[in-house]
Structures are given as structure tokens and as C-alpha cells.
Amino acid sequence: MSLKIAVIVGSTRPSRVGRRIADWFTDQVSNTPNVDFTLIDLADVKLPFLDEPGMASTQQYQKEHTKKWSKLIDSFDGYVFVTPEYNHGYPASLKNAIDYLYNEWARKPVAFVGYGSLGGSATLEHLVPVVSQIGMVPLLNTSVKVIDVWGAFDEEGNFSEGNLRGSSPEKLMDNLVWWAKALQKARTN
């Protein structure tokens, strides 16, 4: 059985490079055996600022956009958050997308691709307690970090490996697949 992994672009800023980074990452790992990838761009999802009257943990959703988001996120076995570092933190759009739900994220692994002048290091460290609080398993030790993001791609759109820090996309996926399989099995028992 194939694992379903969502690659989530966390920034919605018009001048962002997150989609480009996510496309590059997905291309690098697309041949991972028994994994089906879905790219989710929060700019396309267009979640309004948290507008559900109830707590996410109750799953008593009233808004159609929340019900749709819930169904989509619940369908995955693991996640890769592709996120920039804005002012030593991650974008509000990603926090909003996380906070809309609770149980749908729980008992699933999340890996990280950070980007920015220093590869999004502070962002990734800030995400760990947030995702841990909602029951996700953060895989910080195999994060991919893209530094000097504005110079990471040449004029033809090729990625410069010199801009890569942390783990490789393949190591990130090896770790994510291991955890996704283990947690998928545990969730079904």
C-alpha cells in the first residue's frame, strides 16, 4: 500500500519562492517507492483567518472551507512543510492552516524544508513545539535547509546544490517514510 504524503507550501506572499522550492523538492523525491505525493499550496487553498466558532479538537466544523481542509489533511500519512523564515519565525498562513485542525494532524510525522538567508533554521525550531502540541511527530533532524534562497536557482531554473544545508531530500524522505509506515500501522491497530 502506498503512503500519501502532502508537501505543503507555507507562504502565501506574492513574491515568495516557496512554490519553486516545493516543486524542486518534490522533483528530487518523486521516485520514492510506494509514496504518492500531493502538493498543497496554501495560496491556492485560501483559508480565511481562523473563523470557526468552536475548538478544532472537537471537530464540530461549521464552515465548508474547514470541512474541505479537514478531509484533505486527514487523508495523508505524513507531511512536508516547505516554509520560509520571516523575522525569525514562520508565516502566519502556515500557523493558521495548522490551527484550523487538530485530530487530523495527530499521530502523523512531519518533515521540514526551510528556506531563507540561513535556511529557515529558526522557523523550523519554532514549528517543533507547535506540531508536537497537536500530536504530530516532528522530524527536525533530517530537515532540508536552502540558504541564500534568492540565488538558489540559476537563470534556467536549475537549483544550485551549494545552497543546500542540513539533510538531502532523499534522507528526509527515508526518515519520513519510516515514521509514516510505523505510525500508519499504529493508527490502524
NORQUI-V401236 format. One record per residue. N is the residue number from 1. RES is the residue in one small letter. PSI is psi in degrees with one decimal (none if undefined). OMEGA is omega in whole degrees, 0 to 359 (999 if undefined). D_LAST is the distance of its C-alpha to the last C-alpha in Angstrom with 2 decimals. Layout:
N;RES;PSI;OMEGA;D_LAST, N;RES;PSI;OMEGA;D_LAST
This chain:
1;m;135.3;180;15.87, 2;s;146.8;172;17.73, 3;l;146.2;176;16.68, 4;k;118.2;182;18.45, 5;i;128.8;176;20.44, 6;a;130.3;172;22.93, 7;v;111.3;188;26.15, 8;i;120.3;176;27.61, 9;v;114.9;190;31.35, 10;g;-17.6;182;31.88, 11;s;143.0;176;35.64, 12;t;3.9;182;37.57, 13;r;133.1;182;41.00, 14;p;-34.4;182;43.40, 15;s;11.9;184;44.60, 16;r;159.4;172;41.17, 17;v;7.8;184;40.24, 18;g;-40.1;180;36.50, 19;r;-39.4;179;36.17, 20;r;-42.8;177;38.17, 21;i;-44.4;180;36.03, 22;a;-42.2;177;32.82, 23;d;-43.5;178;34.44, 24;w;-48.9;181;35.54, 25;f;-49.1;182;32.12, 26;t;-38.9;177;30.39, 27;d;-38.3;181;33.16, 28;q;-31.4;187;32.62, 29;v;4.9;187;28.94, 30;s;-21.9;180;28.97, 31;n;14.0;177;28.81, 32;t;122.1;183;25.48, 33;p;138.9;174;23.78, 34;n;32.5;176;20.87, 35;v;128.4;174;21.16, 36;d;122.3;181;22.53, 37;f;142.8;171;24.43, 38;t;126.1;177;25.63, 39;l;124.5;178;28.45, 40;i;116.4;179;28.62, 41;d;115.7;182;32.00, 42;l;-22.9;175;32.24, 43;a;-30.6;178;35.91, 44;d;-32.4;181;34.97, 45;v;-39.4;175;32.31, 46;k;49.0;175;35.02, 47;l;131.2;174;33.07, 48;p;165.6;176;35.71, 49;f;136.6;188;35.73, 50;l;112.0;185;33.04, 51;d;12.6;176;34.32, 52;e;133.5;181;31.58, 53;p;-27.7;183;32.96, 54;g;171.5;177;29.70, 55;m;140.6;181;27.22, 56;a;-33.1;183;24.54, 57;s;-19.6;179;21.81, 58;t;-17.5;182;22.67, 59;q;29.2;177;22.21, 60;q;63.6;186;25.39, 61;y;138.7;179;26.91, 62;q;-26.8;184;30.42, 63;k;138.3;180;31.56, 64;e;-39.0;180;30.91, 65;h;-33.0;178;30.66, 66;t;-42.0;178;27.83, 67;k;-41.4;179;25.93, 68;k;-44.7;178;26.48, 69;w;-42.9;179;25.48, 70;s;-49.2;181;22.25, 71;k;-41.9;180;21.30, 72;l;-52.6;184;22.32, 73;i;-37.7;180;20.56, 74;d;-22.4;185;17.24, 75;s;-6.2;185;17.31, 76;f;155.5;178;17.14, 77;d;-14.1;181;14.79, 78;g;169.9;188;17.54, 79;y;152.1;168;21.14, 80;v;117.5;176;24.55, 81;f;121.3;175;27.03, 82;v;111.8;190;30.59, 83;t;141.3;174;32.85, 84;p;172.7;170;36.44, 85;e;114.8;176;37.89, 86;y;114.7;176;40.17, 87;n;45.0;175;42.25, 88;h;20.1;179;39.88, 89;g;-177.0;180;36.82, 90;y;162.2;185;34.65, 91;p;149.1;178;35.75, 92;a;-31.2;180;35.41, 93;s;-36.9;178;34.01, 94;l;-42.9;178;30.84, 95;k;-42.6;178;30.51, 96;n;-46.0;181;31.07, 97;a;-38.0;178;28.40, 98;i;-48.3;187;25.83, 99;d;-17.7;177;26.99, 100;y;-29.5;186;26.82, 101;l;172.8;177;23.05, 102;y;-71.6;184;20.55, 103;n;-29.4;182;16.97, 104;e;-28.2;179;17.13, 105;w;-25.0;192;17.67, 106;a;146.8;177;15.19, 107;r;33.0;177;12.61, 108;k;148.2;181;14.42, 109;p;152.3;174;17.19, 110;v;130.3;176;20.83, 111;a;168.3;189;23.74, 112;f;138.1;168;27.39, 113;v;109.0;180;30.62, 114;g;149.9;176;33.45, 115;y;154.2;182;37.03, 116;g;-170.8;182;40.38, 117;s;-34.4;179;43.31, 118;l;21.0;177;41.11, 119;g;14.9;178;37.94, 120;g;22.9;184;36.35, 121;s;-46.6;181;35.64, 122;a;-40.0;178;36.14, 123;t;-47.9;183;34.04, 124;l;-40.3;178;31.02, 125;e;-32.6;178;31.46, 126;h;-29.5;181;31.76, 127;l;-30.2;185;28.52, 128;v;-50.9;179;26.37, 129;p;-29.8;180;26.71, 130;v;-51.4;182;26.28, 131;v;-30.6;177;22.98, 132;s;-38.2;181;21.73, 133;q;-30.4;180;22.70, 134;i;13.5;172;20.43, 135;g;10.5;176;17.34, 136;m;161.7;176;17.80, 137;v;103.7;181;18.02, 138;p;135.0;182;21.67, 139;l;66.8;184;22.83, 140;l;-31.1;187;26.49, 141;n;-16.6;178;27.46, 142;t;29.3;179;27.43, 143;s;146.5;172;29.10, 144;v;132.9;181;31.76, 145;k;126.7;178;34.98, 146;v;115.4;180;37.87, 147;i;165.2;179;41.15, 148;d;56.2;190;44.39, 149;v;-31.3;181;42.51, 150;w;-19.8;177;45.76, 151;g;10.0;185;46.91, 152;a;-22.4;181;43.63, 153;f;137.9;177;44.63, 154;d;-176.8;184;47.99, 155;e;-25.5;178;50.16, 156;e;-1.8;179;48.46, 157;g;9.7;179;45.01, 158;n;139.3;181;44.00, 159;f;138.8;177;41.89, 160;s;114.6;181;43.59, 161;e;-20.4;177;41.44, 162;g;-14.0;179;43.71, 163;n;5.1;184;42.01, 164;l;132.4;175;38.59, 165;r;169.4;181;37.40, 166;g;-143.0;181;34.20, 167;s;168.8;173;31.79, 168;s;160.7;176;32.21, 169;p;-36.0;180;30.13, 170;e;-42.2;177;28.77, 171;k;-40.1;176;27.67, 172;l;-47.1;182;26.04, 173;m;-37.1;176;24.04, 174;d;-46.1;180;23.14, 175;n;-44.5;181;21.64, 176;l;-42.3;179;19.96, 177;v;-43.4;180;18.43, 178;w;-50.1;181;17.10, 179;w;-38.7;180;15.44, 180;a;-41.3;178;14.27, 181;k;-46.9;182;12.54, 182;a;-44.2;182;10.95, 183;l;-32.3;175;9.88, 184;q;-45.2;179;8.86, 185;k;-43.7;180;6.41, 186;a;-37.3;180;5.30, 187;r;-26.6;182;5.63, 188;t;-8.6;178;3.81, 189;n;none;999;0.00
